[in-house]
């Protein structure tokens, strides 16, 4: 696997920057990550495409963003696996979500895909990617 020179050695969460559900999920991670283990980048950004390219991961079709991604130890995790790995490292009760990993990935991703398919309908969409507050800016690439 390729390494990521010029990028901090922290795990990176890539998310749909215009999805309200996704933005709220990032806020939840920020609020429950007191050790600041994660950095964040919008999938719509050039930085996201650069990161994925350095890992020889296929480019993201911006018109079909339907997943959260986690880059950890130069490995790309997607969908339910990414979400559960993130949740397992958060403070509070969120870490208990890791128990859902007992279910096969095809089953977890089936439900993940259902939520992803209707997330704009139920939670809405912004016209632009989130702009982090000055306090959070250091955690966004």
VEXKE-364525 format. One record per atom (N, C-alpha, C): residue in three letters; x, z, y. Coordinates in steps of 0.05 Angstrom, whole numbers, plus 5000, padded with zeros to 4 digits. Layout:
N
AlaXZY;...
***
This chain:
141
Unk501750004976;Unk500050005000;Unk501850005025;Unk501049865045;Unk502549855070;Unk502250115085;Unk504250195100;Unk503950425117;Unk503050325144;Unk502250515161;Unk501150445187;Unk503050535209;Unk505150375214;Unk506850455236;Unk505350445263;Unk506250605281;Unk505050615308;Unk502350755309;Unk501450875287;Unk498951025286;Unk499551305277;Unk498051505288;Unk498551785279;Unk497951815250;Unk499252005238;Unk498952055209;Unk496652255204;Unk494352185214;Unk491852335209;Unk489952145195;Unk487952255183;Unk485852085171;Unk484151975193;Unk483251725189;Unk481851585210;Unk479051505200;Unk477051575215;Unk474251495209;Unk473551255226;Unk472751035213;Unk471850795227;Unk468850785225;Unk467450745247;Unk464550765248;Unk463350555266;Unk460850495262;Unk459350305278;Unk458850435306;Unk460250335326;Unk460250465352;Unk457650435368;Unk455850255359;Unk453350215374;Unk450950345359;Unk451450455336;Unk449350585320;Unk448950875329;Unk446550945337;Unk446051215346;Unk446351415323;Unk445551345299;Unk445951525276;Unk448951565270;Unk450451355272;Unk453351375268;Unk454651545289;Unk453951505314;Unk455051665336;Unk454351965333;Unk451852015324;Unk451152295320;Unk452652415296;Unk453252245276;Unk454852345254;Unk457652405263;Unk458752245280;Unk461452295291;Unk461452565307;Unk459352605323;Unk459152855337;Unk459053095318;Unk457653065296;Unk457553275275;Unk460253325264;Unk461753115258;Unk464553155248;Unk466253295269;Unk466153215293;Unk467753345314;Unk467053635316;Unk464453705316;Unk463553985318;Unk464454155294;Unk464854025271;Unk465454185247;Unk468254125236;Unk469954035253;Unk472753975246;Unk474654125265;Unk474654395263;Unk476254545282;Unk479254495280;Unk480154405257;Unk483054345254;Unk483754065264;Unk481853915273;Unk482253645284;Unk483753465264;Unk482653455239;Unk483853305218;Unk483453005221;Unk481352935235;Unk480552655236;Unk480852535264;Unk481552275264;Unk481452105288;Unk479151915284;Unk478251785305;Unk475951615304;Unk476451345318;Unk475251135307;Unk475450875319;Unk472950715312;Unk471950575332;Unk469650405328;Unk470350165312;Unk468650085293;Unk469149845277;Unk469249595294;Unk467949605317;Unk467849375335;Unk470449325350;Unk472249515348;Unk474749505364;Unk476949335351;Unk478749235368;Unk481049095357;Unk482849275341;Unk482949535349;Unk484649725335;Unk483649755306;Unk481049755302;Unk479949775275;Unk480849535258;Unk480649295270;Unk481449055255;Unk484449065249;Unk486049165268;Unk488949185264;Unk489549375241;Unk488249615241;Unk488649815220;Unk488049695193;Unk485749565191;Unk484949455165;Unk486749225156;Unk487649065176;Unk489448855169;Unk492148955158;Unk493149175170;Unk495649285160;Unk495449395132;Unk492949455124;Unk492549555097;Unk491549335078;Unk491749085088;Unk490948845072;Unk488048865064;Unk486348985081;Unk483549005076;Unk482148775090;Unk480148665077;Unk478748435089;Unk477648495117;Unk477648305134;Unk476548345161;Unk473548415160;Unk472648565179;Unk469948655180;Unk468348445196;Unk466048365184;Unk464148185199;Unk462648365218;Unk463148335244;Unk462048515264;Unk458948505264;Unk457848275256;Unk454848255256;Unk453648395232;Unk455248475213;Unk454248605188;Unk455548875183;Unk455649035204;Unk456849305200;Unk454849475185;Unk455549565161;Unk453649725146;Unk455049945131;Unk457450025141;Unk458850235127;Unk460550405145;Unk461050645137;Unk463050815149;Unk465450775132;Unk467850795144;Unk470250765129;Unk472051005135;Unk473651085116;Unk475651295119;Unk478351185110;Unk480351205127;Unk483051135119;Unk484451405115;Unk485351445090;Unk486651695083;Unk488951625064;Unk491351705071;Unk493751645054;Unk493951345048;Unk493551185069;Unk493750895067;Unk491750765047;Unk489550905042;Unk487450805025;Unk484850795041;Unk483350585037;Unk480850545051;Unk478550635032;Unk476950825041;Unk474550905026;Unk472150815043;Unk470050735029;Unk467650635043;Unk465150775033;Unk463050745048;Unk460350825041;Unk460251125033;Unk458851185011;Unk458351465004;Unk460951604998;Unk462951464986;Unk465451594980;Unk466851695006;Unk466851525027;Unk468051605052;Unk466451835064;Unk463851815064;Unk462252035077;Unk462552295062;Unk462652295036;Unk462952545021;Unk465752665023;Unk467852485025;Unk470552585029;Unk470752725056;Unk469552605076;Unk469652725103;Unk468152995102;Unk465652995092;Unk464053235091;Unk465553465076;Unk466953395055;Unk468253605039;Unk470553745054;Unk471453625076;Unk473553745092;Unk472553875118;Unk469953885122;Unk468854005146;Unk468354305141;Unk468054445163;Unk467454735161;Unk464554775155;Unk463855015147;Unk461055085141;Unk460054965116;Unk457454945114;Unk456054855090;Unk456554565084;Unk457654405102;Unk458054115098;Unk459854065074;Unk461754245069;Unk463654205047;Unk462254195020;Unk459854315018;Unk458354314993;Unk457254044985;Unk457253855004;Unk456253584998;Unk458053454977;Unk460453554974;Unk462253434954;Unk461153444926;Unk459253634921;Unk458053654895;Unk456553394888;Unk455753244908;Unk454352984902;Unk456052784889;Unk458752834889;Unk460552644876;Unk460152644845;Unk458552824835;Unk458052824806;Unk456352584798;Unk454852474818;Unk453252234813;Unk454951994813;Unk454251794797;Unk455951544797;Unk455851414825;Unk458051284832;Unk458251164858;Unk456050954863;Unk455250804842;Unk453250594846;Unk450550724854;Unk449950964844;Unk447551094852;Unk447751204881;Unk450051334887;Unk450451434914;Unk450251214934;Unk451650994928;Unk451650764947;Unk448950624950;Unk447350644929;Unk444550534931;Unk443050674954;Unk443250944954;Unk441851094975;Unk443251065002;Unk445851045001;Unk447350995026;Unk446450735038;Unk446250525022;Unk445450265032;Unk442650265043;Unk440850415031;Unk438150445042;Unk438150555070;Unk439650775074;Unk439850895100;Unk441150695120;Unk443350565111;Unk444750375128;Unk442950145137;Unk441350055119;Unk439549825124;Unk437549885146;Unk436550135147;Unk434450205166;Unk435350385189;Unk437950425191;Unk438950625212;Unk438250535240;Unk438350285247;Unk437650195274;Unk434750235279;Unk433150175258;Unk430250195261;Unk429350485266;Unk430550675251;Unk429750955254;Unk431251105276;Unk433751035281;Unk435351195299;Unk436051045325;Unk435750785325;Unk436350625349;Unk439150525350;Unk439650375371;Unk442250245375;Unk442850245404;Unk445450285411;Unk446350275439;Unk447249985445;Unk447349925471;Unk448349665479;Unk451449655480;Unk452649885477;Unk455649895478;Unk456650125460;Unk459250115455;Unk460450315439;Unk460650575455;Unk460750795442;Unk460951055455;Unk463551075471;Unk463451215492;Unk465851275508;Unk466251575505;Unk468551655494;Unk469051945489;Unk469352095516;Unk468552345516;Unk469052515539;Unk472052555542;Unk472952645565;Unk475752695568;Unk476952895548;Unk475353095540;Unk476253295520;Unk476653165493;Unk475052965486;Unk475152845460;Unk476952595459;Unk477852505482;Unk479252245483;Unk481752245464;Unk483052465461;Unk485452475444;Unk484852415415;Unk482352435407;Unk481552395379;Unk480552115373;Unk480351955394;Unk479451675391;Unk481751485395;Unk481951285378;Unk483951075380;Unk482950845397;
***
